[in-house]
Amino acid sequence: MDLEQEIGRLKRELNAVVLAHYYQESEIQDVADFVGDSLALAQQAEKTQADVIVFCGVHFMAETAKILNPRKLVLLPDLAAGCSLSDRCPPGQFQAFRQKYPDHFVVTYVNSSAAVKAMSDVICTSSNAVKIVSKIPADRKILFAPDQHLGRYVMKQTGRDMVLWPGSCMVHEIFSEKRLVQLKVEHPDAEIIAHPECEAPVLAHADYIGSTKQLLDYTGTSPKTKFIVVTEAGILHQMQQRSPGKTFLPAPPDNGCACNECPHMRLNTMDKLYRAMRDRTPKLELPPGLAEAAYAPLKRMLEWS
């Protein structure tokens, strides 16, 4: 079976749009109607005219699409595709943490569950976190969750003091500073570009820090021709497509592997994508009250962006 052809047929039959994150396997990126980071995917989900949204990403991303489109069918090829950052911020624990700071304005990273979003004042992504925090009045105290490393980066960029939930991403926290320095010694002509979810010692070596989309754009405009990329290795496919004459080296994690891949993102496959569209399942469902509560802070993010 030609999966690419069959997926194309099902798109037309269902009036479906396939949205894929940069961290998906390259074959899925190539069949998607739109490939982007969390902010761009949320914006696409908000404005799509499709009847069916097939989300090739992780659970919280499909939840976001459902929150923005409660009456549309949202499919996720593998419902087990979760997120370590979201998992490390359970709603019950976050609620107790939030109650300790009742006067704080709550900024929550999009890598979180719908239940945590519903307890927030505004959502952000790594693309717009600095902009979102900068819009909050200077006299308001801020609580930032769930990624502490992104939070510290935003504090440094904005000069705002924030209470941080002690969460982190399993992909970005495992990069080895020692191995990164060794790779730079081997390739002294390469620029180091890094995602702000990385730990501070790793970010200290970066020539440029930005969201996934910002890293992609930077490699396309930089006069440099070689880059050490300190984020999930799936983005290298888009970088190579946009700049075929340049060299991209995945930064090594501290676990013996050559590159760093998110195991949750890689649960989605072309076969699962086809089967999800063929069978109209697995569907992403949310209780109506929860979806409505999570909508307001998510909509505020889109408006502020």
Contacts in CASP RR format, 6 or more apart in sequence:
PFRMAT RR
TARGET T0000
AUTHOR 0000-0000-0000
METHOD contacts of the structure
MODEL  1
MDLEQEIGRLKRELNAVVLAHYYQESEIQDVADFVGDSLALAQQAEKTQA
DVIVFCGVHFMAETAKILNPRKLVLLPDLAAGCSLSDRCPPGQFQAFRQK
YPDHFVVTYVNSSAAVKAMSDVICTSSNAVKIVSKIPADRKILFAPDQHL
GRYVMKQTGRDMVLWPGSCMVHEIFSEKRLVQLKVEHPDAEIIAHPECEA
PVLAHADYIGSTKQLLDYTGTSPKTKFIVVTEAGILHQMQQRSPGKTFLP
APPDNGCACNECPHMRLNTMDKLYRAMRDRTPKLELPPGLAEAAYAPLKR
MLEWS
1 274 0 8 1.000
3 270 0 8 1.000
3 271 0 8 1.000
3 273 0 8 1.000
3 274 0 8 1.000
4 27 0 8 1.000
4 30 0 8 1.000
4 31 0 8 1.000
4 270 0 8 1.000
6 274 0 8 1.000
6 278 0 8 1.000
7 18 0 8 1.000
7 31 0 8 1.000
7 270 0 8 1.000
7 273 0 8 1.000
7 274 0 8 1.000
7 277 0 8 1.000
8 31 0 8 1.000
10 16 0 8 1.000
10 274 0 8 1.000
10 277 0 8 1.000
10 278 0 8 1.000
11 17 0 8 1.000
11 18 0 8 1.000
11 33 0 8 1.000
11 277 0 8 1.000
14 51 0 8 1.000
14 52 0 8 1.000
14 277 0 8 1.000
14 280 0 8 1.000
15 50 0 8 1.000
15 51 0 8 1.000
15 52 0 8 1.000
16 50 0 8 1.000
16 51 0 8 1.000
16 52 0 8 1.000
16 53 0 8 1.000
16 54 0 8 1.000
16 277 0 8 1.000
17 33 0 8 1.000
17 34 0 8 1.000
17 44 0 8 1.000
17 48 0 8 1.000
17 50 0 8 1.000
17 52 0 8 1.000
17 53 0 8 1.000
17 54 0 8 1.000
18 31 0 8 1.000
18 32 0 8 1.000
18 33 0 8 1.000
18 34 0 8 1.000
18 54 0 8 1.000
18 56 0 8 1.000
18 273 0 8 1.000
19 32 0 8 1.000
19 33 0 8 1.000
19 34 0 8 1.000
19 36 0 8 1.000
19 41 0 8 1.000
19 44 0 8 1.000
19 45 0 8 1.000
19 53 0 8 1.000
19 54 0 8 1.000
19 55 0 8 1.000
19 56 0 8 1.000
19 57 0 8 1.000
19 65 0 8 1.000
20 28 0 8 1.000
20 29 0 8 1.000
20 32 0 8 1.000
20 34 0 8 1.000
20 35 0 8 1.000
20 36 0 8 1.000
20 56 0 8 1.000
20 57 0 8 1.000
21 35 0 8 1.000
21 36 0 8 1.000
21 37 0 8 1.000
21 38 0 8 1.000
21 41 0 8 1.000
21 56 0 8 1.000
21 57 0 8 1.000
21 58 0 8 1.000
21 61 0 8 1.000
21 265 0 8 1.000
22 29 0 8 1.000
22 35 0 8 1.000
22 36 0 8 1.000
22 37 0 8 1.000
22 212 0 8 1.000
22 213 0 8 1.000
22 216 0 8 1.000
22 232 0 8 1.000
22 234 0 8 1.000
22 235 0 8 1.000
22 238 0 8 1.000
23 57 0 8 1.000
23 212 0 8 1.000
23 232 0 8 1.000
23 234 0 8 1.000
23 235 0 8 1.000
23 261 0 8 1.000
23 262 0 8 1.000
23 265 0 8 1.000
24 32 0 8 1.000
24 35 0 8 1.000
24 56 0 8 1.000
24 57 0 8 1.000
24 234 0 8 1.000
24 265 0 8 1.000
24 268 0 8 1.000
25 234 0 8 1.000
25 266 0 8 1.000
25 268 0 8 1.000
25 269 0 8 1.000
25 270 0 8 1.000
26 234 0 8 1.000
26 237 0 8 1.000
27 270 0 8 1.000
28 56 0 8 1.000
28 268 0 8 1.000
28 269 0 8 1.000
28 270 0 8 1.000
28 273 0 8 1.000
29 35 0 8 1.000
29 237 0 8 1.000
29 238 0 8 1.000
31 270 0 8 1.000
31 273 0 8 1.000
32 56 0 8 1.000
34 40 0 8 1.000
34 41 0 8 1.000
34 44 0 8 1.000
35 238 0 8 1.000
36 44 0 8 1.000
36 212 0 8 1.000
36 213 0 8 1.000
37 125 0 8 1.000
37 126 0 8 1.000
37 127 0 8 1.000
37 211 0 8 1.000
37 212 0 8 1.000
37 213 0 8 1.000
38 61 0 8 1.000
38 64 0 8 1.000
38 110 0 8 1.000
38 111 0 8 1.000
38 125 0 8 1.000
38 126 0 8 1.000
38 127 0 8 1.000
39 110 0 8 1.000
39 125 0 8 1.000
39 127 0 8 1.000
39 128 0 8 1.000
39 211 0 8 1.000
39 213 0 8 1.000
39 305 0 8 1.000
40 127 0 8 1.000
40 213 0 8 1.000
41 55 0 8 1.000
41 61 0 8 1.000
41 64 0 8 1.000
41 65 0 8 1.000
42 64 0 8 1.000
42 65 0 8 1.000
42 68 0 8 1.000
42 110 0 8 1.000
42 125 0 8 1.000
42 298 0 8 1.000
42 301 0 8 1.000
42 302 0 8 1.000
43 302 0 8 1.000
43 305 0 8 1.000
45 53 0 8 1.000
45 55 0 8 1.000
45 64 0 8 1.000
45 65 0 8 1.000
45 68 0 8 1.000
45 69 0 8 1.000
46 68 0 8 1.000
46 69 0 8 1.000
46 302 0 8 1.000
48 69 0 8 1.000
50 72 0 8 1.000
51 72 0 8 1.000
51 73 0 8 1.000
52 72 0 8 1.000
52 73 0 8 1.000
52 74 0 8 1.000
52 75 0 8 1.000
52 277 0 8 1.000
52 280 0 8 1.000
53 65 0 8 1.000
53 69 0 8 1.000
53 72 0 8 1.000
53 73 0 8 1.000
53 74 0 8 1.000
53 75 0 8 1.000
54 74 0 8 1.000
54 75 0 8 1.000
54 77 0 8 1.000
54 273 0 8 1.000
54 276 0 8 1.000
54 277 0 8 1.000
55 61 0 8 1.000
55 62 0 8 1.000
55 65 0 8 1.000
55 74 0 8 1.000
55 75 0 8 1.000
55 76 0 8 1.000
55 284 0 8 1.000
56 77 0 8 1.000
56 268 0 8 1.000
56 273 0 8 1.000
57 76 0 8 1.000
57 81 0 8 1.000
57 265 0 8 1.000
57 268 0 8 1.000
58 81 0 8 1.000
58 82 0 8 1.000
58 83 0 8 1.000
58 86 0 8 1.000
58 262 0 8 1.000
58 264 0 8 1.000
58 265 0 8 1.000
59 76 0 8 1.000
59 79 0 8 1.000
59 81 0 8 1.000
59 82 0 8 1.000
59 83 0 8 1.000
59 86 0 8 1.000
59 284 0 8 1.000
60 82 0 8 1.000
60 83 0 8 1.000
60 86 0 8 1.000
60 110 0 8 1.000
60 111 0 8 1.000
60 112 0 8 1.000
60 113 0 8 1.000
60 114 0 8 1.000
61 110 0 8 1.000
62 74 0 8 1.000
62 75 0 8 1.000
62 76 0 8 1.000
62 284 0 8 1.000
63 113 0 8 1.000
63 114 0 8 1.000
63 284 0 8 1.000
63 286 0 8 1.000
63 294 0 8 1.000
64 110 0 8 1.000
64 298 0 8 1.000
65 74 0 8 1.000
65 284 0 8 1.000
66 72 0 8 1.000
66 74 0 8 1.000
66 284 0 8 1.000
66 285 0 8 1.000
66 286 0 8 1.000
66 291 0 8 1.000
67 114 0 8 1.000
67 117 0 8 1.000
67 286 0 8 1.000
67 291 0 8 1.000
67 294 0 8 1.000
67 295 0 8 1.000
67 298 0 8 1.000
68 295 0 8 1.000
68 298 0 8 1.000
70 286 0 8 1.000
70 288 0 8 1.000
70 291 0 8 1.000
73 280 0 8 1.000
73 283 0 8 1.000
74 283 0 8 1.000
74 284 0 8 1.000
75 276 0 8 1.000
75 277 0 8 1.000
75 280 0 8 1.000
75 281 0 8 1.000
75 282 0 8 1.000
75 283 0 8 1.000
75 284 0 8 1.000
76 268 0 8 1.000
76 276 0 8 1.000
76 282 0 8 1.000
76 284 0 8 1.000
77 267 0 8 1.000
77 268 0 8 1.000
77 269 0 8 1.000
77 272 0 8 1.000
77 273 0 8 1.000
77 275 0 8 1.000
77 276 0 8 1.000
77 282 0 8 1.000
78 267 0 8 1.000
78 268 0 8 1.000
78 269 0 8 1.000
78 272 0 8 1.000
78 282 0 8 1.000
79 282 0 8 1.000
79 284 0 8 1.000
80 264 0 8 1.000
80 267 0 8 1.000
81 264 0 8 1.000
81 265 0 8 1.000
81 267 0 8 1.000
81 268 0 8 1.000
82 264 0 8 1.000
82 267 0 8 1.000
83 111 0 8 1.000
83 169 0 8 1.000
83 264 0 8 1.000
84 169 0 8 1.000
84 170 0 8 1.000
84 171 0 8 1.000
84 264 0 8 1.000
85 109 0 8 1.000
85 111 0 8 1.000
85 112 0 8 1.000
85 146 0 8 1.000
85 147 0 8 1.000
85 167 0 8 1.000
85 168 0 8 1.000
85 169 0 8 1.000
85 170 0 8 1.000
85 197 0 8 1.000
86 111 0 8 1.000
86 112 0 8 1.000
86 113 0 8 1.000
86 116 0 8 1.000
86 146 0 8 1.000
88 146 0 8 1.000
88 167 0 8 1.000
88 168 0 8 1.000
89 112 0 8 1.000
89 113 0 8 1.000
89 116 0 8 1.000
89 145 0 8 1.000
89 146 0 8 1.000
89 165 0 8 1.000
89 167 0 8 1.000
91 113 0 8 1.000
91 115 0 8 1.000
91 116 0 8 1.000
91 119 0 8 1.000
94 116 0 8 1.000
94 119 0 8 1.000
94 145 0 8 1.000
94 146 0 8 1.000
94 165 0 8 1.000
95 119 0 8 1.000
97 145 0 8 1.000
97 165 0 8 1.000
98 104 0 8 1.000
98 106 0 8 1.000
98 119 0 8 1.000
98 143 0 8 1.000
101 141 0 8 1.000
101 143 0 8 1.000
101 163 0 8 1.000
103 141 0 8 1.000
104 140 0 8 1.000
104 141 0 8 1.000
104 142 0 8 1.000
104 143 0 8 1.000
104 163 0 8 1.000
105 121 0 8 1.000
105 122 0 8 1.000
105 136 0 8 1.000
105 140 0 8 1.000
105 141 0 8 1.000
105 142 0 8 1.000
105 143 0 8 1.000
106 119 0 8 1.000
106 120 0 8 1.000
106 121 0 8 1.000
106 122 0 8 1.000
106 142 0 8 1.000
106 143 0 8 1.000
106 145 0 8 1.000
107 120 0 8 1.000
107 121 0 8 1.000
107 122 0 8 1.000
107 123 0 8 1.000
107 124 0 8 1.000
107 129 0 8 1.000
107 132 0 8 1.000
107 133 0 8 1.000
107 136 0 8 1.000
107 142 0 8 1.000
107 143 0 8 1.000
107 144 0 8 1.000
107 145 0 8 1.000
107 162 0 8 1.000
108 116 0 8 1.000
108 117 0 8 1.000
108 119 0 8 1.000
108 120 0 8 1.000
108 122 0 8 1.000
108 123 0 8 1.000
108 124 0 8 1.000
108 144 0 8 1.000
108 145 0 8 1.000
108 146 0 8 1.000
108 297 0 8 1.000
109 123 0 8 1.000
109 124 0 8 1.000
109 125 0 8 1.000
109 126 0 8 1.000
109 129 0 8 1.000
109 144 0 8 1.000
109 145 0 8 1.000
109 146 0 8 1.000
109 147 0 8 1.000
109 150 0 8 1.000
110 123 0 8 1.000
110 124 0 8 1.000
110 125 0 8 1.000
110 301 0 8 1.000
111 146 0 8 1.000
111 147 0 8 1.000
111 169 0 8 1.000
112 120 0 8 1.000
112 123 0 8 1.000
112 145 0 8 1.000
112 146 0 8 1.000
114 286 0 8 1.000
114 290 0 8 1.000
114 291 0 8 1.000
114 294 0 8 1.000
115 290 0 8 1.000
115 294 0 8 1.000
116 145 0 8 1.000
116 146 0 8 1.000
117 123 0 8 1.000
117 294 0 8 1.000
117 297 0 8 1.000
117 298 0 8 1.000
118 290 0 8 1.000
118 293 0 8 1.000
118 294 0 8 1.000
118 297 0 8 1.000
120 145 0 8 1.000
120 297 0 8 1.000
121 297 0 8 1.000
121 300 0 8 1.000
122 132 0 8 1.000
122 136 0 8 1.000
122 297 0 8 1.000
122 300 0 8 1.000
122 301 0 8 1.000
122 304 0 8 1.000
123 297 0 8 1.000
123 298 0 8 1.000
123 300 0 8 1.000
123 301 0 8 1.000
124 132 0 8 1.000
124 133 0 8 1.000
124 301 0 8 1.000
125 211 0 8 1.000
125 301 0 8 1.000
126 150 0 8 1.000
126 195 0 8 1.000
126 196 0 8 1.000
126 197 0 8 1.000
126 210 0 8 1.000
126 211 0 8 1.000
126 212 0 8 1.000
127 211 0 8 1.000
127 212 0 8 1.000
127 213 0 8 1.000
127 214 0 8 1.000
128 301 0 8 1.000
128 304 0 8 1.000
128 305 0 8 1.000
129 150 0 8 1.000
129 151 0 8 1.000
129 153 0 8 1.000
129 154 0 8 1.000
129 196 0 8 1.000
130 154 0 8 1.000
130 157 0 8 1.000
130 158 0 8 1.000
131 304 0 8 1.000
131 305 0 8 1.000
132 301 0 8 1.000
132 304 0 8 1.000
132 305 0 8 1.000
133 142 0 8 1.000
133 144 0 8 1.000
133 154 0 8 1.000
133 158 0 8 1.000
133 160 0 8 1.000
133 162 0 8 1.000
134 158 0 8 1.000
134 160 0 8 1.000
135 304 0 8 1.000
136 142 0 8 1.000
136 160 0 8 1.000
138 160 0 8 1.000
141 163 0 8 1.000
142 160 0 8 1.000
142 161 0 8 1.000
142 162 0 8 1.000
142 163 0 8 1.000
143 162 0 8 1.000
143 163 0 8 1.000
143 165 0 8 1.000
144 150 0 8 1.000
144 151 0 8 1.000
144 154 0 8 1.000
144 162 0 8 1.000
144 163 0 8 1.000
144 164 0 8 1.000
144 165 0 8 1.000
145 164 0 8 1.000
145 165 0 8 1.000
145 167 0 8 1.000
146 165 0 8 1.000
146 167 0 8 1.000
147 167 0 8 1.000
147 168 0 8 1.000
147 169 0 8 1.000
147 197 0 8 1.000
148 164 0 8 1.000
148 165 0 8 1.000
148 166 0 8 1.000
148 167 0 8 1.000
148 168 0 8 1.000
149 168 0 8 1.000
149 169 0 8 1.000
149 172 0 8 1.000
149 173 0 8 1.000
149 196 0 8 1.000
149 197 0 8 1.000
149 198 0 8 1.000
149 199 0 8 1.000
149 200 0 8 1.000
149 203 0 8 1.000
150 196 0 8 1.000
150 197 0 8 1.000
151 162 0 8 1.000
151 164 0 8 1.000
151 196 0 8 1.000
152 164 0 8 1.000
152 200 0 8 1.000
153 196 0 8 1.000
153 203 0 8 1.000
153 209 0 8 1.000
154 160 0 8 1.000
154 162 0 8 1.000
154 196 0 8 1.000
155 161 0 8 1.000
155 162 0 8 1.000
168 197 0 8 1.000
168 199 0 8 1.000
169 197 0 8 1.000
170 262 0 8 1.000
171 197 0 8 1.000
171 231 0 8 1.000
171 232 0 8 1.000
171 260 0 8 1.000
171 261 0 8 1.000
171 262 0 8 1.000
172 195 0 8 1.000
172 197 0 8 1.000
172 198 0 8 1.000
172 199 0 8 1.000
172 231 0 8 1.000
172 232 0 8 1.000
173 197 0 8 1.000
173 198 0 8 1.000
173 199 0 8 1.000
174 253 0 8 1.000
174 254 0 8 1.000
174 255 0 8 1.000
174 260 0 8 1.000
175 198 0 8 1.000
175 199 0 8 1.000
175 202 0 8 1.000
175 230 0 8 1.000
175 251 0 8 1.000
175 252 0 8 1.000
175 253 0 8 1.000
175 254 0 8 1.000
175 260 0 8 1.000
176 252 0 8 1.000
176 253 0 8 1.000
176 254 0 8 1.000
177 199 0 8 1.000
177 201 0 8 1.000
177 202 0 8 1.000
177 205 0 8 1.000
178 254 0 8 1.000
179 251 0 8 1.000
179 252 0 8 1.000
179 253 0 8 1.000
179 254 0 8 1.000
180 192 0 8 1.000
180 202 0 8 1.000
180 205 0 8 1.000
180 228 0 8 1.000
180 230 0 8 1.000
180 251 0 8 1.000
180 252 0 8 1.000
181 205 0 8 1.000
183 190 0 8 1.000
183 228 0 8 1.000
183 249 0 8 1.000
183 251 0 8 1.000
183 252 0 8 1.000
184 190 0 8 1.000
184 192 0 8 1.000
184 205 0 8 1.000
184 228 0 8 1.000
187 226 0 8 1.000
187 228 0 8 1.000
187 249 0 8 1.000
189 224 0 8 1.000
189 225 0 8 1.000
189 226 0 8 1.000
190 224 0 8 1.000
190 226 0 8 1.000
190 227 0 8 1.000
190 228 0 8 1.000
190 247 0 8 1.000
190 249 0 8 1.000
191 207 0 8 1.000
191 208 0 8 1.000
191 222 0 8 1.000
191 224 0 8 1.000
191 226 0 8 1.000
191 227 0 8 1.000
191 228 0 8 1.000
192 205 0 8 1.000
192 206 0 8 1.000
192 207 0 8 1.000
192 208 0 8 1.000
192 227 0 8 1.000
192 228 0 8 1.000
192 230 0 8 1.000
192 251 0 8 1.000
193 206 0 8 1.000
193 207 0 8 1.000
193 208 0 8 1.000
193 209 0 8 1.000
193 210 0 8 1.000
193 215 0 8 1.000
193 218 0 8 1.000
193 219 0 8 1.000
193 227 0 8 1.000
193 228 0 8 1.000
193 229 0 8 1.000
193 230 0 8 1.000
194 202 0 8 1.000
194 203 0 8 1.000
194 205 0 8 1.000
194 206 0 8 1.000
194 208 0 8 1.000
194 209 0 8 1.000
194 210 0 8 1.000
194 215 0 8 1.000
194 230 0 8 1.000
194 231 0 8 1.000
194 251 0 8 1.000
195 209 0 8 1.000
195 210 0 8 1.000
195 211 0 8 1.000
195 212 0 8 1.000
195 215 0 8 1.000
195 230 0 8 1.000
195 231 0 8 1.000
196 203 0 8 1.000
196 209 0 8 1.000
196 210 0 8 1.000
196 211 0 8 1.000
197 231 0 8 1.000
198 206 0 8 1.000
198 230 0 8 1.000
198 231 0 8 1.000
202 230 0 8 1.000
203 209 0 8 1.000
206 230 0 8 1.000
208 215 0 8 1.000
208 218 0 8 1.000
208 222 0 8 1.000
210 218 0 8 1.000
212 231 0 8 1.000
212 232 0 8 1.000
212 235 0 8 1.000
215 229 0 8 1.000
215 231 0 8 1.000
215 235 0 8 1.000
215 239 0 8 1.000
216 235 0 8 1.000
216 238 0 8 1.000
216 239 0 8 1.000
216 242 0 8 1.000
219 227 0 8 1.000
219 239 0 8 1.000
219 242 0 8 1.000
219 243 0 8 1.000
219 246 0 8 1.000
219 248 0 8 1.000
220 239 0 8 1.000
220 242 0 8 1.000
220 243 0 8 1.000
220 246 0 8 1.000
224 246 0 8 1.000
225 245 0 8 1.000
225 246 0 8 1.000
225 247 0 8 1.000
226 246 0 8 1.000
226 247 0 8 1.000
226 248 0 8 1.000
226 249 0 8 1.000
227 239 0 8 1.000
227 246 0 8 1.000
227 247 0 8 1.000
227 248 0 8 1.000
227 249 0 8 1.000
228 249 0 8 1.000
228 251 0 8 1.000
229 235 0 8 1.000
229 236 0 8 1.000
229 239 0 8 1.000
229 248 0 8 1.000
229 249 0 8 1.000
229 250 0 8 1.000
229 251 0 8 1.000
230 251 0 8 1.000
231 251 0 8 1.000
231 260 0 8 1.000
232 260 0 8 1.000
232 261 0 8 1.000
232 262 0 8 1.000
232 265 0 8 1.000
233 250 0 8 1.000
233 259 0 8 1.000
233 260 0 8 1.000
233 261 0 8 1.000
234 261 0 8 1.000
234 265 0 8 1.000
236 248 0 8 1.000
236 250 0 8 1.000
239 246 0 8 1.000
239 248 0 8 1.000
240 246 0 8 1.000
240 248 0 8 1.000
250 258 0 8 1.000
250 259 0 8 1.000
250 260 0 8 1.000
251 259 0 8 1.000
251 260 0 8 1.000
252 258 0 8 1.000
252 259 0 8 1.000
252 260 0 8 1.000
253 259 0 8 1.000
253 260 0 8 1.000
276 282 0 8 1.000
286 294 0 8 1.000
END
